[in-house]
Amino acid sequence: MNARVREDPVVSFGGDEAALDWLISRRRSIRAFLPVTVDTGTIEDVLRIAARAPSGNNIQPWRVHVVAGAKLESLVSAVCAAFDEGGDSHVPEYAYYPDEFFEPYLGRRRRSGWGLYARLGIEKSDRERMRVQTRRNFRFFDAPVGLIFTIDRRLGQGSWIDYGMFLQNVMLAAEARGLSTCAQAAWTPYHRVISDVLGFDEHEQLVCGMALGYGDPDAPENALVTERAPLSEFVVMHGEAAVAEH
C-alpha cells in the first residue's frame, strides 16, 4: 500500500510556546483520510493526555466510544441507511445551532460551507452532490477510527463547557502525533441508531462524533483553511494592559 502520509514533522515542544501555537494553528477539520490504520496504543495515548482537560470539581464528564474495524462498518451502515431513508424521525437531543442564523454568524457559516464546496467543485445549485458530501460524514470521511463522545444527561451546562476543552485536547494531542481529526455534530440526529449499535446505557447522551486517522494530503478538501475573525470583532478591552519591560 503506497498511501502518502503528510510529511511535516511532529513538533518537539521543549517548553517553547511556539510549538503549541503551531499545533493550534495547524489543526483543521480533515474530510478525507488515508487507508492507514492507527494503532490502539496511539489512540490510548491521545485520550489519556486529553483527559488532563480541566473540569468543574474534577468530575471529568466525558465518555468515549472508540470504533474501528467491523464495529465501525456496522455503525456506518446503520447510520447511512437512516440518512438515506430521510424523513423527520431523526432529530438531535440538543440544539447545536440556532433555529435561524444571523450576522455575523450567518456570513461566517456561508463562507466556510461555500469554501469547502468550491474546493470540491460543487456548484451552489447542485443539491445532489451536496447531499453526497454530507453523507460522507457518516463514513467518518473514510477514517479508520471513529470516536463517539457521550455525556451523562443528568449533568449540567457547566459539564458541556468542560467537554469542549476535552475535545480540543483530543484534537491537539492527535495533531501532535501526526494524526488528523474532524469533529462532527452531524451525527447528533442519529443518537438512537448509534445507541442501538454501541449499546449506550440509559443515561448516555450523544455529544458528537469525530473522525481520527491520517489525513490525505492530496485531497482538495483538506487544503481548506477557514478564516478567523480579527480581535476587533470579539475582544473588548477594559482598562490598559501593562507594557512589558525588556
Residue pairs with C-beta under 8 A, 6 or more apart in sequence:
1 35
1 36
3 34
3 35
3 36
3 214
3 216
4 34
4 217
4 218
5 34
5 36
5 178
5 214
5 217
6 178
6 180
6 214
6 215
6 217
7 217
8 26
10 176
10 177
10 178
11 19
11 22
11 23
11 176
12 19
13 19
13 20
23 172
23 175
23 176
24 172
26 175
27 171
27 172
27 175
27 181
28 222
28 224
28 225
28 226
29 181
29 182
29 183
29 226
30 141
30 180
30 181
30 182
30 211
30 215
30 216
30 222
31 116
31 136
31 141
31 182
31 211
31 219
31 221
31 222
32 141
32 142
32 215
32 216
32 219
32 221
32 222
33 140
33 141
33 142
33 143
33 144
33 180
33 211
33 213
33 214
33 215
33 216
34 213
34 214
34 215
34 216
35 142
35 144
36 144
36 213
36 214
37 144
38 68
38 144
38 145
38 179
38 212
38 213
38 214
42 177
42 179
43 66
43 145
43 212
45 173
45 177
46 170
46 173
46 174
46 177
46 179
46 212
47 64
47 66
47 170
47 173
49 169
49 173
50 166
50 169
50 170
50 173
51 60
51 62
51 166
51 169
52 169
53 62
53 162
53 165
53 166
53 168
53 169
54 162
54 165
55 61
55 159
55 162
55 165
55 166
56 158
56 159
56 162
59 155
59 159
59 162
60 162
61 151
61 152
61 155
61 159
61 160
61 162
61 163
62 149
62 151
62 162
62 163
62 166
63 149
63 150
63 151
63 152
63 204
64 147
64 148
64 149
64 150
65 147
65 148
65 149
65 150
65 198
66 145
66 146
66 147
67 75
67 145
67 146
67 147
67 148
67 198
68 144
68 145
68 146
71 197
71 198
72 140
72 144
72 145
72 146
74 197
75 146
75 148
75 194
75 197
75 198
76 138
76 139
76 140
76 146
78 193
78 194
78 196
78 197
79 138
79 187
79 190
79 193
79 194
80 135
80 138
80 139
82 90
82 190
82 193
83 134
83 135
83 138
83 190
84 135
90 189
90 190
90 192
90 193
91 189
92 188
92 189
92 191
93 153
93 188
93 191
93 205
93 206
94 188
94 205
96 185
96 188
97 185
98 105
101 109
104 229
104 233
108 227
108 229
111 226
111 227
112 226
114 124
115 224
115 226
116 133
116 221
116 224
117 123
117 124
117 130
117 133
119 220
119 221
119 223
119 224
120 129
120 133
120 220
120 221
122 129
122 130
122 133
123 129
134 186
136 142
137 184
137 186
137 187
137 209
138 186
138 187
138 190
140 146
140 182
140 184
140 209
140 211
140 212
140 213
141 182
141 211
143 182
143 211
143 212
143 213
144 212
144 213
145 211
145 212
145 213
146 209
146 210
146 211
146 212
147 170
147 209
147 210
147 211
147 212
148 187
148 194
148 198
148 206
148 209
148 210
149 163
149 167
149 206
149 207
149 208
149 209
149 210
150 200
150 204
150 205
150 206
150 207
151 159
151 160
151 163
151 204
151 205
151 207
152 203
152 204
152 205
153 203
153 204
153 205
154 203
160 207
163 207
167 183
167 208
167 210
170 181
170 210
171 181
171 183
171 210
174 180
174 181
174 212
175 181
178 214
179 212
179 213
179 214
180 212
180 213
180 214
180 215
180 222
181 210
181 211
181 212
182 210
182 211
183 208
183 209
183 210
184 208
184 209
184 210
184 211
185 208
186 209
187 194
187 206
187 208
187 209
188 206
188 207
188 208
191 205
191 206
194 200
194 206
195 204
195 206
200 206
215 222
216 222
